[in-house]
Amino acid sequence: MAGPVTFVLNSGPAAESTATAIKLAERILARGHRVAVFAHDEAATLTAGKGETAQAIAALIRRGVHGATLDWVVDSAAADRLGVADSQIAGVVPGDHADLWAFVRGSAIVLSPGTAA
């Protein structure tokens, strides 16, 4: 695969699409591929605090030590708006839509799981 697989997430931890995306990212990383995640809207809460989802993502980020790379960027404006900017786990990068564009431009595949209306 030429570039990373990029996930654009916008839902919080309760959304089935978010849980599925995280599991898929885990499997892609396990195969040694690069993964990039841009989290905006409610997804900015996924990596905040010490909850189960944040700790699972922290474990994925740590896999970089073993060769698989995960870049996780949280939209700073969304994190500020939701009050989670100061509680992000280690390894999460605050960013903006310029980072999203860079991920999309350099990716082999872009997935944006949504929620049903």
JOJOSUL-V282114 format. One record per residue. SS is DSSP state (a for helix, b for strand, c for the rest). OMEGA is omega in radians with two decimals (999 if undefined). Layout:
ss=SS omega=OMEGA
ss=SS omega=OMEGA
This chain:
ss=c omega=-3.06
ss=c omega=-3.12
ss=c omega=-3.13
ss=c omega=2.91
ss=b omega=-3.10
ss=b omega=3.04
ss=b omega=3.04
ss=b omega=-3.05
ss=b omega=3.11
ss=c omega=-3.11
ss=c omega=-3.14
ss=c omega=-3.03
ss=c omega=-3.13
ss=c omega=-3.09
ss=c omega=3.12
ss=a omega=3.14
ss=a omega=3.11
ss=a omega=3.12
ss=a omega=3.12
ss=a omega=3.14
ss=a omega=3.13
ss=a omega=3.10
ss=a omega=3.11
ss=a omega=3.09
ss=a omega=3.12
ss=a omega=3.14
ss=a omega=3.12
ss=a omega=3.10
ss=a omega=-3.14
ss=a omega=3.11
ss=c omega=3.05
ss=c omega=3.14
ss=c omega=3.08
ss=c omega=3.11
ss=b omega=3.04
ss=b omega=3.11
ss=b omega=2.98
ss=b omega=-3.10
ss=b omega=3.09
ss=c omega=-3.06
ss=a omega=-3.09
ss=a omega=-3.13
ss=a omega=3.08
ss=a omega=3.14
ss=a omega=-3.07
ss=c omega=-3.05
ss=c omega=-3.14
ss=b omega=3.04
ss=c omega=-3.05
ss=c omega=-3.13
ss=c omega=-3.09
ss=a omega=-3.13
ss=a omega=3.13
ss=a omega=-3.14
ss=a omega=3.08
ss=a omega=3.11
ss=a omega=3.08
ss=a omega=3.11
ss=a omega=3.10
ss=a omega=3.13
ss=a omega=3.14
ss=a omega=3.11
ss=a omega=3.09
ss=a omega=3.09
ss=a omega=-3.08
ss=a omega=3.00
ss=c omega=3.12
ss=c omega=-3.03
ss=c omega=3.04
ss=b omega=3.02
ss=b omega=-3.11
ss=b omega=3.13
ss=b omega=3.10
ss=b omega=3.09
ss=b omega=-3.08
ss=a omega=-3.11
ss=a omega=3.12
ss=a omega=3.13
ss=a omega=3.09
ss=a omega=-3.11
ss=a omega=-3.11
ss=a omega=3.10
ss=c omega=-3.11
ss=c omega=-3.08
ss=a omega=-3.08
ss=a omega=-3.10
ss=a omega=3.14
ss=b omega=3.13
ss=c omega=3.13
ss=c omega=3.10
ss=c omega=3.11
ss=b omega=-3.10
ss=b omega=3.03
ss=b omega=-3.10
ss=b omega=-3.14
ss=c omega=-3.06
ss=a omega=3.01
ss=a omega=3.07
ss=a omega=3.08
ss=a omega=-3.14
ss=a omega=3.12
ss=a omega=3.09
ss=a omega=-3.09
ss=a omega=-3.12
ss=a omega=-3.06
ss=a omega=-3.03
ss=c omega=3.00
ss=c omega=-3.10
ss=b omega=3.05
ss=b omega=3.11
ss=b omega=3.12
ss=c omega=-3.12
ss=c omega=-3.11
ss=c omega=3.10
ss=c omega=3.11
ss=c omega=-3.14
ss=c omega=999
